[in-house]
Amino acid sequence: MKSNFNIKRGAATFLCAIAFNTAFGQGAYIPPEKPKLVIGIVVEQLRYDQIEKIRSRLGENGIRRLLNEGTYFQNASYEYMLTQTAPGYATISTGAEPSLHGITSDEWYLPLKDELIYCTKDNTVNPVGGSYESGLHSPVNLLVSTFTDELKMASGKQAKVYAVGLKESPVIFSAGHAADGAFWFDNTTGTFMSSTYYTDSLPGWVTDFNAMRYADSFLDNSWNLSRPAKDYSDCLPDSNKFEEGFNGLNYFPYDLKKLSSKGKGNAGKDYSILRETPFGNTLTTNFAIKLIEKEKLGKDDVTDFLSICYTATDYIGHKFGPSSVEMADAVFRLDRDIENLLKYVTDSLGKRNVLIYFTSAHGISEIPGVLESNRIPSGYFRPNQALQLLRSYLNAVYGEGDWVKGYQEKQIFLNRTLIEDAKIPLDEVQKKVARFIVQFSGVASAYPYSVFENSDFGNGNMKRIINDFSPQRSGDVIVTLNSGWVEKEDSYVASSNSPYEYDTHVPLIWYGWSMNRATVTRKVNLTDIAATLSWLCKVPLPNACTGEPMYELFR
């Protein structure tokens, strides 16, 4: 019996080996021990359902290639409240929630200095290659290490680490503290730049790239639809009453030369327009490919890293909403950019040597007017009006005074100095403010600071607020809106910045190197990306990482 069993087991092993070799060629596919290059592709304001909606219309070799050949996590979400640009990128890179990495929002108010702080602003550094104000940035406010920091230290600083994009905060938080370079687009000069935190001068190839004036060539043309009309049939009509567009212009074609002109009295172009078109993503792709080539990323046995931050969809979503023809066209064009990127890296380095993850920094709400036209409850919350009434209320209760310092990112900041001088308990004022604000239409809840000091919440929106809460950077009262409601900001018609599905649920795909073709439906947190990268690349986890490795990728 034992002999027969061994014969059967040997035969089964032999048959498995034949099947394996038949499936994969003469020999088994054995990837290198580590990827030679990790590329993080992060798209802003791209929901999971937006990819699924147009999946069948995508090209074969762009995003659909990632979907068809990679491991697709269909239930990836952020688990904090303020789903904005900076917290998203910082969470991906550190594997920690905003309460730990410190980037709780794009901006926050600092009571001691009576100052509004932008997340990457750093007056101790100087610009390199661009205008003055655009260069005063660094990761100074990021409190913990990133995956790239750990990769850099574990390799004895041999690993090359870079990040590129239009906007400074995504680039800086993706690059981390120890990066070799971080490059972002300057609206004033129309070129890529950096700061002295990273380098004293731009590399020669960056100067050469800037000299080609690609931004000018894009803005000297028009933005037309890239696909036949039928490919946009499930979008809103091209011209409709819900979209803001470019100063009220919200239908194709868009004359970018005219839109970017500063007028007869002003020379030059308004390069900020490029950020609001798909060509900003194309410029980012071209720059990233040039960086891989010139910095020789992935050319040795030490794992290198590049983050490519696609932010044009963020600006387009704010102006046109997620169901617009403009947003669909932006994703179609991004698909072609991804195709060009994949072709370059696979041709030059080989798929087996490159590990790519593709995700989004946050989602986006639907335009309230669109929801209301379908009889779905929605609306705009106007914080300036609410604050005027709040100030009048506090003056009536406590006497005339500047009791409220301001409102920022769904947080109310009180004048703590005045409250202390008046010998009024701070938590009393916070609770009164919370009870008052919750009466406004669209407000789901308002929580005073004191609620979060000694409490722990298991799940739900309260847990998401806890994950976003920092005693040093959070407001005195935190406001949440009802689902479908959007905070009205300038010309924005849609936004993110909520704990709801449409803002938190994003696509996540792993491709290349040792990744198998698979679909995973279990829920994962975006903090898991850094933990997974650390395990795959065999480096220590970022020092505040709470994420867990995605075990499906280790089989």
N, C-alpha and C positions, 0 to 999 in steps of 0.2 A: 504493500500500500504506500509506504513511504517513497519507494522508488518511482511508482507511477505518479505520485504527487509532484516529485521533483521534475520528472519529464514534462508534465503538463505545465508547471510553472516556468520551466525553461522555454518551452514552446511559446507560451504567452508572451514572455519577455522578448523573444525573437520576433514575433509577429508585431509587437508594439514598436520595436526598433525599425522594422521594415516600413510600417505605416508612418512613423515619424520622418524617416528619411525620404519617403515618397512625397510627403507633404511639404517638406522644406528643402528638397534638393539632395545632393549627394551627401551632405553632412548637416548636422543639427545647427540651427542658428544660435550662436552663443555670443551675446553682446559683450562689449568690454566691461571690465569690473565697475567702471564709473563712466558716466557720459563725459565727453570732452567739452561740451558746451551745453549749458542750460539756458533756454530762452523763455522768459516770462512774457506772454502776450496778454495785456490787460486792457480791455475796452471799457470806456466809461458809459454808463447809462444804457446798458444792454441787458434786457431781461431774458430769462430762460425761454419764455413763450415766444419772444420775438424771433429767436433762432428757429424754433420749431415751426413757426408760422410760415416762414419762407424757405425752409430746408430744401424742399423739392425744386426750388428755383435757383438755388446756389450752384456755382460752377463745380465741376468734378474735382478740381485740384486745389481748392482753397479751404474754406471752413468745412465743407462737406468731406474733404479728405481727412481732416482731423477727426470728424465724427465717425467716418466709416472705418478708419484704420486705428483709432485710438481707444482709450478707455474713457467712457462718457459717464460722468456723475450727474444724474438728472435731478438730484435733490440737494443741491449745494446752496447754503444760505449764510447770511451774516446774522449774528445773534446779538445785535445791539440796536439802539434806537435811531441815532443820528446817522443815517446812511448817506454820507457825503463823500466827496472825492478823497480828501486827505485821510480820514479814518480808514477808508477802504484799502488804500495802498499800504498804509502803515500796518494794518491787520494782516494782510497777505505776507508782508516781508518779515514781521516779527513773530507771527503765530500766536499773538496775544490779543486780548480785547482792548478797546480804547482806555478802559479804566486802568490798565496796566502800562500800556505803551505811551499814554499821555496825550495822544492826538485825538481828543474827544470830539473835535469839530474842525471845520476849516478855519474858523476864527473863534476867539474867546476873549472875554473881558477880564482884565487884571485889576481888581479893586485897589490894591496898594499903590499902583502907579496911575490909576485912573486912565487906563490905556486899553485900546482894542488891539489884540495881538493876532497877527496873521501867522498861521502855523509854521511857516518856514522863514519868516522874516528874521534877519540877523544883521544888525548894523555894524558888527565888528569885522565883517568881510567886505570885499570890494568886487565890483563886476569885472568879468574877463570877457572881452570881445563884444560887448553890447552896451546898452544904455545904463545909466547909473542905478536908477530905482529897480530895474529888472534884474540886477545882479546881487542885490542884498539878501541872499538866501543861503540857508544851510540846514542840516538836520539838527540844529541846536535844541529844538524842543522835543525831539524823540528821545524818550527816557531809557530805552532798553536796546539790546542788540538785535540785529536782523540775521536772517540766514546768510546773507552775503558777508556780514561781519565775521561770522563764525567760519565760513568758507575761507575767507582771507587769512584768518589767524591759523586755522588748521593746516593750511598749505604753506605756512611760513611766508606769507605775502606773495606767493608765486601765482596764485589764481588772479586772473584779470576780471575786474568787476566794473560794469558800465550800465548806465541807464539813459534813455533818450525819450523825448516827447515834446509836445508843444508847451505844456504847462509845468511850472517849476515844482510844485508840491508832489505830483505823482512821480516825477523823475527822482527827486531827492529822497523820498521815503522808500522808493524801490531800490535805489543805489545803496542806502545805508550810510553808516558813519565812515567806513574804511575804504570806500570805493576809489577806483583809479580815475573815474571821470563821470560826470553827470552833465548832460547838455539839454538845454531847453530853448524854446523859440522866443525871440525878442520882438514884441509888437512894434517897437519904434524903428529898429533897423532892418527888420525882415530877415534876420540871420539867427543862427544858433549861437548860444553863449553859455557861460558857466560863471562860477565865482571863485575867489581866491581860496575858499575852503578846499577846493579840489585841485586847482592848478594856478600857476602864476601867468600862464599864457596858453592860448589855444594851440593844440597840435597843428602842424602844417597842413594836414589833410582837411581839417575842419575849416581852416582859413580858405583853402582852395575850394571846398564845397560851397562855402558862403559866397565866394567870388562869382560863382555861376549864377547867382540871383534867381534861383528856382522859384522863390516866392513871387517875384515879379512876373515871371512867365505864367504862373497859375492865375494871378490876378489880372492879367491882361486878356483873359478869355472869359467865356460864359460858363455857368453851371447849367447843363442840359440833362435831361433824363438819359441814363445810360442803357436802358432796356426798353423793349416794346411796351406800349400802354397796358397790354393785358397782364403784364407782370406786376402791376400796381392796382389791380382790380379790387383787392380787398382793403385798400387804404381809403382814408377820407378823400373826398374830392380835392383836386389840386388847389382850387381856390375856395375857401370856406371862411366863415365868420369866427371860427374858434382860434385860429393861429395868429400869432403876432408877426412872425416873419422879420424881414429886414425893414425896419421903420414902416411897418404896415404892408409892405410888398410881400405877398405870400404865395406866389405861383410862378411856375417855370415859363421861360428861361430867366436866369438871374445874370444880369450884366455885371460881372465882378469888377471890371475896370471902372465902371460908373460908381458902383457901391463903395469901392475902396478909395475913390478919389477924395482928396481933402478940400477940393474946390479951387477956384481960380486964385484965391488969395493965399493958399497954402501949397507949398511944393511937396511932392512926394505922395506916398500912399498910406492909407490906414491899414497896416498889415494885420490888425486884429480881426479883420474880416476873414482872413484865411483860416483862422481857428474855427469859424462857424460854417465851414464848407468841408466836403469830403476830401478836398485836395490837401488839407492840413494833415490828414492821415497818410496820404500818398507821399507827401514831403517827409514825414516821419519814417516811413518805410525805406525810402531812398537813402536817408541819412543812416539808418540802422544797418542796411546792407553795406554801405561804404565803411562804417565803423568795424563791422566784422572782418572786412577785407584788410583794412589798413592796420588795425590793431592785432591782426592775426589770431583772432579768437578761435579756440578749439583746435589749434595746430600742434599741441603737445599733449602729454599724458596728464596734465594738471587740469582739473575741471574749471572752466571759465563761466562767467554769467553775464547775460545781457537782458535787461528789462526794456520792453518796447511799450510805451504808454500811449494808447490811442484815445485822444480826448475830444476829437471833433464831434463825435456823437453826443457828447454832453451838451455842448452849445446848441447843436441842432435840435436836440430833444427839448431843451428849455423854450426855444422859439416856436417850434412846430408841433411838438408832442410826439408820442411813440407810434401813433397810427397814421402819421402823415406820409405823403409821397416822398417828401424830402428825407425823412428818416429811413424809409425803405431803400431809397437810392443810395444813401450814405452806407448802408450795410452791404448792398450789392457791390459798391465800389471798394469797400473795405475787404470784401471777399476776394477781389482781384489783387489787392495789395498783399493779402495773406498768401495767395497763390504765388506771387512773385517772390515773396520771402522764402516760402517753402522750397521752391525750385532752386533758389540760390544756395540755401544751406544744405540741401540734400545733394546737389550737384558738387559742391565744393568740399563738404565734410562727410557726407554719407548719413543716411537716416539713422543707422545704428549708433552713430557717435553723438547724436544731438537729442536732448530731452526737451520737449516743449510742453508748457502748460498754457492753456487758453481759458480766460475767465473775464469777469467784469468787476469793476469797483463798486457798483451799485446798480439798481434798476431805475425805474421812473414811473411816475403816476400817469394816469390818463388825464387829459384836459378836462376839468370839471364841466365845462360847457357841453362836451361830448357825452359825458355821463348823464347830465341833466336832460339832454335831448332824447335819451333813451329811458327817461323817467327813473333814473338811478340817483339816490340822494348824493349830493356833492355840493361843492362851493369853494369859495376863497375865504380864508381867514386873513384879515387885514390887521397886522400887529400894531401899526402906527395909530389907528383909531382906538384899538383896545388900550394902548398905553396912555393915550390922552384921558380916557375915562378913568383908568386906574389912578393916575396922578390926582385927578380931581377927587376921587374917593379917599385917597390917603390924606390929602389936604383937609378934607372934611373930618376925618377921624383923628389925625394927629396934629393938625395945624399946618400952616404954610411951610413948605420946605421941598427941597429937591430929593424926595424919598426914593425915586427910581433913577438909577444910572442909565439903564437902557435895556434893550431887548436884542438878543442875538441867538440865532440858531435854535429857536424854540425854548429859550431860556431867559428868564427875567433876572436882571442883576440889580440888587438894591444898594442904596448908599449906606453901607455899614458904619461908616464913620459918623454920619449924622444920627443914625439910629442909636449908636452907642452913646454919643454925647447927650441925646435926649433921654437916656436911661430907660429905653424901651427894650424889652427882651426881643432879640432878633427872631427867635422862632415864632413869637406872637405875630410879628409883621409878616413873616413868610406864610403863615397859615391864613391870615386875612387876605393876602394877595392871591393865594391859591383858590380860596373860596370865591373870590370876586371874579377871577379870570374864567373859572369853569362855567360861568353863566353865559358866556358868549357862544353864539351859533358856531358850530363846527368843532368846538373844543370837547374832546372826549374826557380829559382829566388834566389836573394840575397838581403836582406834588411838591411840597416844601422840602428844602434841603434836609431838614431834620429826619425825614422819613428814611433816608438812605444811610444815615450815620451808623446805626446799630442794627439794621434789619437785614435779613437774608430772604430772598424770594426764589423759589424753586424753578418756576417756568413762566412762560407768557411774557407779556409786554413789560411787566415790572422787572423781570429778570433782565430783559434787554436794556432797560434804563440803568439798572445796576452796572451792567457791563460797559456802559458809557459814562459812568459817574466818576468824577475826580474831585476831591475836596478842594484842590488848588485851582481848578479850571472850570468847574461846572457852576451854573447859576444858582440863585437862591430858590427859584421855583422853575420846575421843568414842566413844559406843556406838551401834551399829545393831542393831535387832532383826530377826528373821526376818519375812518377809512373813506377814501375818495376825496377828502378835503385837502387843499393845497394852500400853503402860505403864499400870499401874493407878494412877489418881489419884482420891482421894476417892470421890465418887459417880458418876464417869464410867464408862460401860460401853463407849464407843467414843471414838475420838480421831483426830487427824491426826498430823502430826509424823514423817513417814517419807519416804524417797525413792521409794516404790513408786507404781505407777500410780494406785491408788485415792486417793492423797493429792495427787498432782501434776497429774493430767489434769483440766482444768476447761473449761467452755464459754466461748467467746469469740465475740460477735456485734457487728458494727458496723451502725448503722442511721441513716437520715436523710441530710440534707445531700446529698452527692454519692455516697452508697453505692449500689451496684447489688445486685440479687438474685443471690447466688452462694454456692456451697459450696466451701470450700478444704480439701483433705485433707493438705497438706504440714505438717510439724511446725514449730511456731513457739514461741518462748520468750515468756513474759509480759513480759520486759524490752522486747519489741518494741513494746508499747503506747505508752510514752512517746516512743520514737523516731518512731513513726508519727504521733502527735499533733503533734510538733514539726514534721515535714515538712508535714503537712496544713495547719497553722496558720501556717507560715512563720516559726517562731521558732527560736532556737538550741537544740540538744539539751541536756538536763541535763548538768552538767559531768563526771559519771562514767559516763554512759550507755554501755552495751555492746550494747544492742539495735539491731536493724536495722528500717528501715521495711518494712511489709508491702506489697510492691509491687503486690499484687492490687488494692489500694484506689486506685491511682493511674491506672488505665486509663480 
